[in-house]
């Protein structure tokens, strides 16, 4: 277990604390929203840091290819679920935004499982659309946790990139399944 994998594991382990802060938040316990924001920002920083360390120190591993995107998916999916209309925050994601984000990730995960079952191998590599999607989704979560009134100006691009990247991954997945592409790509 190298340092990059430990950082990815840290991101996975902070998710329950992030969720707990949002579950127990009330307007009287405003510190829990701030704690959730700090935990989420730590997750964002760890996402950039583990990738940077893995590339610079040439510490890329099979475990890292799973742990890094798993950490991203857990942190972002839980963010959109717990910042949707089920929370007590004044500002939240509309349910349809959460549905689009979660649907894309579920489709990607199911596609990766199908590719692995058929091809008996899968390599995990993000695309430019996947990176843009992750960036704007993270910025969207931060804007909602900050209760910024203009959050929709950030989550609209996140939704657009989510749809574009979802279509891109499905297209690449079919190419891999039908032998038109030797690479195995997912994010």
N, C-alpha and C positions, 0 to 999 in steps of 0.2 A: 504494500500500500504506500504509494509515493505521496508527496506533499500536495500535489494537485488533486489526487483522489481524496485526500483527507479534507481538503477545502470543499470539494463537491459533497462529501458525506456531511460536513458541517451544515451546508445549505439544506440538505434533506432533513437533518435533525432539528433545524429551527422552525420548520413548517408547523409542527403541533403548537409551539409557543405563539406563533403568529396567529393561528386559528383561534387559540384560547383567548388572546387579547381581543379579537373581533367578536367572539361569542359572548364574552362577559362585559363588553363595552356597554356603557350607558352614558347619557349626557352628564351624569354626576361623576362618572369615572372617566373623565376626558383623558387622563394619563394613559389609559389602555389604548386609545387611538394613536397617541404619540409613540407608545411602546411598539405597536404594530408597525408604524411607519419606520421606526429605527430598525426593527427586525427585518423588515422588507428591504430597506436600503443595505443592510449587512448582506442579505441574500444577493442583491444586485452586484455589490462590490465583489462578493465571493465568486460570482459567475464570471466576471471579467478577469479576476485574479487567477483562478484555476486554469483558465485557458491560456493566459499569458505565461504562467509558470510552465505549463505543459509544453508549450511551443518553444520557449526560450531554453529550457533545460532538457529538451527532447525527452520528456517524461510521458509521452502519449502511450496509453495502454488500453487493452480491451476493457478493463474495468472502468477506466475513465470515459471511454466511448459510450458506456451505459450510464454511469453515475452522473455525468454532467447534464445530459438532456433530461434524465430522470429528475434531478434537482430542479431544473427549470420548469418542467411540466408540473411537478407537485406544487411549487411555490406559486406559479402563475394560475394554475387551475383553482387552487384553494383561494387565491386572491379574488378571482372573478366570481367564484361561487359565494364567498362570504362577504363580498362587497356589492352583492345584488340586492334586490328588494327584501331579503330576509334579515338584513341588519337594521340597526337603529341609528345609523348615521343620517345626517340631513341630506347629504349628497351620496348617490350610489350609482352603480352601473344599471342601465335598463336591462330587464331580463333578456331581451333579444340580443344584446351585446354579449352577455354571458353565454347564451345559447350558441352563438356563432363561434366564440373562442373555444368553448368546450367541445363542440361538434368537430371542429378541425382537428383538435388534439386526439380525440377518440378515433377519428378516421385514420390519422397518421399511425397511431398505435396499432390498430387492427391491421392496417396495411403492412406494417413492419412484421407483425406476427405471421401474416399470410406469406409474405416474401420469404421469411425465415423457414417456414414449414415447407415451402415449395423448393427453394434454392439451397436450403441447409446452411446458409451463410448470409450475414448482413453486416455491412459497414455503416457506421453512423457518421454522417458529415452534414453540417448545416449548409444551406444555400444562402445567397444574398437576400432572397425574399424572406427566408426563415429568420435571418438576423435582423432585418428591418422589422419584421413582425414582433419578435421578442423585444426589441428596443422600444417600440411604441406601446406594446402591452405593459412593459415595466413602467414607462413614463405615465401611462394612463392610471395605473394602480397608485403611483405616488401622488398624482394630481387629485385623485379621489380621497386618498388618506389625508391630504392637506386640506381637503374640503374646498378646493379651488373652484369657483363658480364657472370658470370657462373650461372645465375638464373635457367637455364634449369636443373642443377643438383639438384635443390630443387623442381621445378614444375613437373619433371618426377615422383618422388615418390608421389607427391600430386595427379597426374592423376591416378597412379596405385591404391593408397588407395581409391580414389574416385570411381573407377570402382568396387573394391572389396566390399567397404561398400554399394554401390548401390545394388549389387547383394545380399548381406547379408540382407539388409532391405526389398527387394522384397521377398526374401525367407521367412523371418519372417512375412511379411505382409500376404502372402498366408496362412501360418500356422494359423495366427490369424483369418483370414476370414473363413477358413474351420474348425475352432474349434479345431485345433491340439495344440494350445498354448493359455493359458488364459491371457498371458501378452499382453500389447499393447505397442509396442516399435517403436520409431522414433527419428531421430536426423537430 
